[in-house]
Amino acid sequence: MTDPVTWAPRRGAASAVLLTRLAAEHGMPAARCLAGTGLTRADLADPEAEISAGQELALIANLVGALGHVPGLGLRAGARYHPTTFGLLGLAAISSPTLGTAVDTGMRYFDLTYAFSPWTAERTTGALRSVIDDRAIRASYGEEVARFLAERDLAAVATFVRDLAGPEVRLDDVRFRHARPSYAALYETVLGVRPSFGRTVTCGTISALTLSATLPQADPTTAELSRRHCERQLRARRSAHPGGVLAARVRADLRRRLEAGAGIAGQAETAARLGLSERSLRRRLRSENVAYSELLAEATSAAARAMLATGRTVESVAAALGYSGTSSFTYAFKRWTGTTPGAYSRAAASVSITAAPTPPATAAASVSASVSASVSARATASGRARR
């Protein structure tokens, strides 16, 4: 059975940049987009930056919450996802010999895309149908976010296909789970085909004849080199951030709980929220080479640093995270960061005083990043001195 959530632990920031620009065009400032994501505008300005899937989902939830009244917001977003948006994966697709090969490459390196739900490829007589399973997104983020992502992802596919094979090439059939909206005409404009609504699944179909179309920029050397780079990029991300599908779900669940002020979650409680037994959760995380305790420490450390960066006392942060006292929290914080929470708070205060004015929504993340860099530099200098 296909897991209803699938995303790599990390992804490029290009999609977040694109969505932030879309929001700005509709009068939504970047600070509001990034609120609660842990991201800053500096993060998005770095072309090599990687962010978590949870951070991009938080950004999307902000976007939909503020601009949900804009007709076809997801369609408008998806129309901006050109092959270049996907970096090396886009280059691998552009240089493929046929559209079908490009599609196969995209499915092979699916973790380098910006999707959040699994796509199941179903090959039928004369066609390829890709079905999106967005059950987990609907359950965790609601129907509005799920509809935005369905619109975005299928509009991105339609845009990708046209960019690769020519403006006259299009999907043969598109279906959506959600009901027909008042702006249904916009779907045909963006997708190039009139979709149907209220179906049992969300999916897109493309004929075998269309898939056989040769691509104008095909180059076997470039295609092979790009695929090798994609393999290396995947390996690097997975080794730097252990875990897979389930680990990403646990990370997102822990982050949401801590941001809501609900404190640290035990393994049994998290397993129940994810619809698993504690034993299954432990076993499946082990198969992804990560332990629940590692994910919990990662999420708690990030939440603690963010709260301390806003000026909260060590006592209040310890209580918010569910620690019985400051001593146990201090011990854990020093194990995570190499410094005490008090020292971290003082460093955060000095950074806040000397830094240029920062929008409130991004201040905590910006200060946290600066303090972490400062603490790291001091630790390195101290180590050198001892040597």
Summary of the structure (lengths in Angstrom):
residues: 387
radius of gyration: 22.5
end to end distance: 54.1
largest distance: 69.6
contacts: 1248
relative contact order: 0.11
helix: 62%
strand: 8%
